[in-house]
Amino acid sequence: MLLSSPLLEVPHGFTTREGGVSQGPYASLNLSPSTGDHPEHVRENQRRVLEHFGHPPVAALDQVHGSVVHAVEGPGVWQGDGLLTDTPGLLLRVGVADCYPVLLYDPMRQVVGALHAGWRGTVAGILPAALEILQERYGSRPRDIRVALGPGAGPGFQVGPEVAEAFAQAGLETFRPDPSAPGRFCLDLASALRQQALSLGIRSEHFWTLGADTLHDPRFFSHRREQGITGRMWGLIQLPANSLRRSTTLMPLEPGSPPP
């Protein structure tokens, strides 16, 4: 039901489509009530996932495929595509089905984040926006931040020339012509996110990808593969309830200073 990253030493997970009660195209762990699935099935699926985290307060998103990131201190729903918090016990979640769930963790400042990164959000700078807030609000240093990507569309993700041009203009030439479809391109979204992260000071050993391609792996829901009739997965992360809110009690670190 839940996959995890060795980089993140806090409660977190990427759900698969396995372990739920939904049926048909939503089988079995669909977590979105807006897909056409039976509401009671979705509620039970959500209960099973949240049980792994002790049924905590949840901060979630009304996702719009943009680059707005919110720093939050309690439960609720925000319009945008990213959440950051230093509140112990608060669970952050994003929903996906080809877009990438991106989880962030700064062990020095005890801050976590969850992003929804599709091609629009990536080219708009959702990850750079989150990293900027981590530095300005919480005093994070890029070299301390861990970035983990869950399941998402692999390098065979086909896009049109307008998308390729948008990535080229953003300095992200992580696409190539699709030999099977003249005039179309294959976009490597995970590589674009990695390029952005490393260019902003994230250490290469602190960038991790699950390496699961939703377009071809039946363990995961895929909006593209199923032509829109499918379920949704979650990426989740949480500071343990007994964590100290170090980002609010420490002054920002000066460049080159030793960690506390």
Secondary structure by P-SEA (a helix, b strand, c coil): cbbbbcccccccccccccccccccccccccccccccccaaaaaaaaaaaaaaacccbbbbccccccccccccccccccccccccccccccccccccccccbbbbbcccccccccccccaaaaaacaaaaaaaaaaaccccccccbbbbbcccccccccccaaaaaaaaaacccccccccccccbbbbaaaaaaaaaaaaaccccccccccccccccccccccccccccccbbbbbbbbcccccccccccccccccccccc
